[in-house]
Amino acid sequence: MKKSAFYILIGLSLIIGCVLMLKSCIIQNPKPEECIVVKVKVTRITEGGVKDIVFYDDGTEFYYINRGLEQGLNLDSLKTKVLNKTVTLHLAKVLGGITSEHISQMTLGDEIIYTEFSE
């Protein structure tokens, strides 16, 4: 095999590998069994990113609902409902089981505040 063909093959392999790795980071149709469940006391809520809703805990962690403001959620009503309360979050896993900050479901007691899970 010529050197140039070898380098083309290596380059294509790297490109395909990068595409597959990035695709594994995209969260689509999460399922409860593919999530980590954590309890968090929400101490602050802000808008972040592109219409995301960001929830901060009493430490240094944050979690977000992707495009939550486009999905009918409202910052003021969320502040009234969950601020300074402990919520249960289902956080999606990505890239080999690493836990993301992406909220797939948020509950307060038995009430589902937000969910991406299909019934």
C-alpha positions in Angstrom: 0.0 0.0 0.0 1.3 3.4 -0.9 2.0 6.0 1.9 -0.7 8.4 0.6 -3.4 5.7 0.6 -2.3 4.7 4.2 -2.6 8.3 5.4 -6.0 8.7 3.7 -7.2 5.5 5.5 -5.9 6.7 8.8 -7.6 10.1 8.3 -10.9 8.6 7.4 -10.7 6.3 10.4 -10.1 9.3 12.7 -13.0 11.2 11.2 -15.4 8.3 11.6 -14.2 7.7 15.1 -14.8 11.4 16.0 -18.3 11.4 14.5 -19.3 8.2 16.4 -17.9 9.7 19.7 -19.9 12.9 19.2 -23.0 11.0 18.3 -22.7 9.0 21.6 -22.9 12.3 23.5 -26.3 13.3 22.0 -29.1 12.4 24.4 -32.1 11.1 22.5 -35.2 9.3 24.0 -33.7 8.6 27.4 -35.0 5.7 29.4 -35.2 5.5 33.2 -32.9 2.6 33.3 -30.2 4.6 31.4 -30.2 7.3 34.1 -28.6 8.0 37.4 -31.0 9.1 40.1 -29.9 11.8 42.5 -31.6 14.0 45.1 -30.6 17.7 45.0 -31.6 20.8 47.0 -32.2 23.5 44.4 -30.7 26.8 45.6 -30.8 28.8 42.4 -32.6 28.7 39.0 -31.5 30.6 35.9 -31.8 30.7 32.1 -28.7 29.4 30.4 -27.6 28.4 26.9 -30.3 28.5 24.3 -33.5 28.6 26.3 -32.1 26.1 28.8 -33.2 26.1 32.5 -30.3 25.7 34.9 -30.7 24.4 38.4 -27.9 24.9 41.0 -27.5 22.9 44.2 -26.1 24.1 47.5 -22.6 23.1 46.4 -20.9 23.7 43.0 -23.0 21.4 40.9 -25.6 22.5 38.3 -28.1 20.6 36.2 -30.1 21.7 33.2 -33.3 21.0 31.2 -32.3 21.4 27.6 -34.5 24.1 25.9 -36.8 24.0 28.8 -38.2 27.5 28.1 -39.2 26.3 24.6 -41.1 23.3 26.2 -43.5 25.4 28.1 -41.6 25.6 31.4 -41.5 29.0 33.2 -38.7 30.3 35.4 -41.0 32.1 37.9 -43.3 29.1 38.4 -40.3 26.8 38.8 -38.8 29.1 41.3 -42.0 29.1 43.3 -42.3 25.3 43.1 -38.8 23.9 43.6 -36.5 26.7 44.9 -35.0 25.7 48.3 -36.6 22.2 48.1 -35.1 18.8 47.5 -36.0 17.3 44.1 -35.2 13.9 42.5 -33.4 14.1 39.2 -32.9 11.4 36.6 -29.6 12.3 34.8 -28.8 10.9 31.5 -25.7 8.8 30.9 -23.5 9.5 27.9 -20.2 8.3 26.4 -19.6 5.0 28.1 -21.8 5.6 31.2 -20.5 9.0 32.2 -23.3 10.9 34.0 -24.3 14.2 32.4 -25.9 17.2 33.9 -28.9 16.8 31.5 -32.1 16.3 33.4 -34.3 13.6 31.9 -36.9 13.8 34.6 -37.4 16.0 37.7 -39.8 15.1 40.5 -40.8 16.8 43.7 -42.2 14.1 46.0 -44.7 12.2 43.8 -45.2 15.1 41.4 -43.5 15.0 38.0 -42.3 18.5 37.3 -40.6 17.6 34.0 -40.0 14.4 32.0 -38.6 13.2 28.7 -39.7 9.6 29.4 -42.3 8.1 27.1 -45.2 6.5 28.8 
